[in-house]
Amino acid sequence: IRRKLRVTVPVGDVEEWAGLVVLPAIEEAVDDEDDLPSVLIVYRGVLIVIDGGDAYRSRHGYAAVGSGTAVAIGSLASTEHLDHESRARTAVKAAMRHCLDVGGKVYELWVPMGS
């Protein structure tokens, strides 16, 4: 998604907010429903995965989506000593290096939290 999404700040359950507010905003921003991206959202320490039109909370505090999931999860499991941004970037680099199906374009999207 190369557009900025403007969403409301979560009130109450973050998982419910992701499904009711963020997912529809993503669907609206994407031209073709078949091109819906897989998205990882972190809000106040809670990790939410949006994949295949569903939103759910990670049980382990980290998650990965896409064809490099297994390698990225291994990286995340072994880098708990790093800060969140470094862990995420390291996991993406590992997946790109070791998985032939992982594409060369990765977008890091910071969503402005509007009201």
Protein Blocks (a to p, Z undefined) as FASTA:
>chain_A
ZZdcdddddehjfklmmmmmmmmmmmmmpmblklpccddddeehiacddeehiacddfkl
pacedjklmmmmmmmmmmmmpcfklmmmmmmmmmmmmmmklcfbdcdddddddZZ
